[in-house]
Amino acid sequence: MFSDPQMRQKVVAEQPRLPLSYYEQHIPVPDGWDDHPCSYLLFGPPYDDPASEARERGWRVAHLPGAHLHQIVDPAGTARLLLELTVG
């Protein structure tokens, strides 16, 4: 996933170690959350289904070709598209 071994080492070192129970918990969703403008930034095919769901909800969807954690590979491009999604 990372062509630069130093970047990979840095990302691995910064990852929090969370217990399985963290991922199993149910997070309550407040009423009315979905009446706010939302956007979705798609990097690649593994995220096609969530991007389709976002479109169905009326969200703006942008595609930046890449893979998982692409924001580390192309932080400037990712930031540019995120800004475009927030002002457009």
Contact map, one row per residue, 1 for C-alpha under 8 A:
1110000000000000000000000000000000000000000000000000000000000000001100000000000000000000
1111101100000000000000000000000000000000000000000000000000000000000000001000000000000000
1111100000000000000000000000000000000000000000000000000000000000000000000000000000000000
0111111100000000000000000000000000000000000000000000000000000000000000000000000000000000
0111111110000000000000000000000000000000000000000000000000000000000000000000000000000000
0001111111000000000000000000000000000000000000000000000000000000000000000000000000000000
0101111111100000000000000000000000000000000000000000000000000000000000000000000000000000
0101111111110000000000000000000000000000000000000000000000000000000000000000000000000000
0000111111111000000000000000000000000000000000000000000000000000000000000000000000000000
0000011111111100000000000000000000000000000000000000000000000000000000000000000000000000
0000001111111110000000000000000000000000000000000000000000000000000000000000000000000000
0000000111111110000000000000000000000000000000000000000000000000000000000000000000000000
0000000011111110000000000000000000000000000000000000000000000000000000000000000000000000
0000000001111111000000000000000000000000000000000000000000000000000000000000000000000000
0000000000111111100000000000000000000000000000000000000000000000000000000000000000000000
0000000000000111110000000000000000000000000000000000000000000000000000000000000000000000
0000000000000011111000000000000000000000000000000000000000000000000000000000000000000000
0000000000000001111101000000000000000000000000000000000000000000000000000000000000000000
0000000000000000111111100000000000000000000000000000000000000000000000000000000000000000
0000000000000000011111110000000000000000000000000000000000000000000000000000000000000000
0000000000000000001111111000000000000000000000000000000000000000000000000000000000000000
0000000000000000011111111000000000000000000000000000000000000000000000000000000000000000
0000000000000000001111111000000000000000000000000000000000000000000000000000000000000000
0000000000000000000111111100000000000000000000000000000000000000000000000000000000000000
0000000000000000000011111110000000000000000000000000000000000000000000000000000000000000
0000000000000000000000011111000000000000000000000000000000000000000000000000000000000000
0000000000000000000000001111100000000000000000000000000000000000000000000000000000000000
0000000000000000000000000111110000000000000000000000000000000000000000000000000000000000
0000000000000000000000000011111010000000000000000000000000000000000000000000000000000000
0000000000000000000000000001111110000000000000000000000000000000000000000000000000000000
0000000000000000000000000000111110000000000000000000000000000000000000000000000000000000
0000000000000000000000000000011111110000000000000000000000000000000000000000000000000000
0000000000000000000000000000111111110000000000000000000000000000000000000000000000000000
0000000000000000000000000000000111111100000000000000000000000000000000000000000000000000
0000000000000000000000000000000111111000000000000000000000000000000000000000000000000000
0000000000000000000000000000000111111100000000000000000000000000000000000000000000000000
0000000000000000000000000000000001111110000000000000000000100000000000000000000000000000
0000000000000000000000000000000001011111000000000000000000110000000000000000000000000000
0000000000000000000000000000000000001111100000000000010000111100000000000000000000001100
0000000000000000000000000000000000000111110000000010010000111100000000000000000000000000
0000000000000000000000000000000000000011111000000010000000001111000000000000000011000000
0000000000000000000000000000000000000001111100110010000000001111100000000000000000000000
0000000000000000000000000000000000000000111110100000000000000011111101000000000000000000
0000000000000000000000000000000000000000011111110000000000000011111100000000000000000000
0000000000000000000000000000000000000000001111110000000000000000000000000000000000000000
0000000000000000000000000000000000000000000111111000000000000000000000000000000000000000
0000000000000000000000000000000000000000011111111110000000000000000000000000000000000000
0000000000000000000000000000000000000000010111111111000000000000000000000000000000000000
0000000000000000000000000000000000000000000001111111100000000000000000000000000000000000
0000000000000000000000000000000000000000000000111111110000000000000000000000000000000000
0000000000000000000000000000000000000001110000111111111000001000000000000000000000000000
0000000000000000000000000000000000000000000000011111111100000000000000000000000000000000
0000000000000000000000000000000000000000000000001111111110000000000000000000000000000000
0000000000000000000000000000000000000011000000000111111111111000000000000000000000000000
0000000000000000000000000000000000000000000000000011111111111000000000000000000000000000
0000000000000000000000000000000000000000000000000001111111100000000000000000000000000000
0000000000000000000000000000000000000000000000000000111111100000000000000000000000000000
0000000000000000000000000000000000000000000000000000011111110000000000000000000000000000
0000000000000000000000000000000000001111000000000000011111111000000000000000000000000000
0000000000000000000000000000000000000111000000000000011001111100000000000000000000001000
0000000000000000000000000000000000000011110000000010011000111110000000000000000000001000
0000000000000000000000000000000000000011110000000000000000011111000000000000000010001000
0000000000000000000000000000000000000000111100000000000000001111100000000000000000000000
0000000000000000000000000000000000000000111100000000000000000111110000000000110010000000
0000000000000000000000000000000000000000011100000000000000000011111000000000000000000000
0000000000000000000000000000000000000000001100000000000000000001111101000000000000000000
1000000000000000000000000000000000000000001100000000000000000000111111000000000000000000
1000000000000000000000000000000000000000001100000000000000000000011111000000000000000000
0000000000000000000000000000000000000000000000000000000000000000001111111000000000000000
0000000000000000000000000000000000000000001000000000000000000000011111111110010000000000
0000000000000000000000000000000000000000000000000000000000000000000011111110110000000000
0000000000000000000000000000000000000000000000000000000000000000000011111110000000000000
0100000000000000000000000000000000000000000000000000000000000000000011111110000000000000
0000000000000000000000000000000000000000000000000000000000000000000001111111110000000000
0000000000000000000000000000000000000000000000000000000000000000000001111111111000000000
0000000000000000000000000000000000000000000000000000000000000000000000000111111100000000
0000000000000000000000000000000000000000000000000000000000000001000000100111111110000000
0000000000000000000000000000000000000000000000000000000000000001000001100111111111000000
0000000000000000000000000000000000000000000000000000000000000000000000000011111111100000
0000000000000000000000000000000000000000000000000000000000000000000000000001111111110000
0000000000000000000000000000000000000000100000000000000000000101000000000000111111111000
0000000000000000000000000000000000000000100000000000000000000000000000000000011111111100
0000000000000000000000000000000000000000000000000000000000000000000000000000001111111110
0000000000000000000000000000000000000000000000000000000000000000000000000000000111111111
0000000000000000000000000000000000000010000000000000000000011100000000000000000011111111
0000000000000000000000000000000000000010000000000000000000000000000000000000000001111111
0000000000000000000000000000000000000000000000000000000000000000000000000000000000111111
0000000000000000000000000000000000000000000000000000000000000000000000000000000000011111
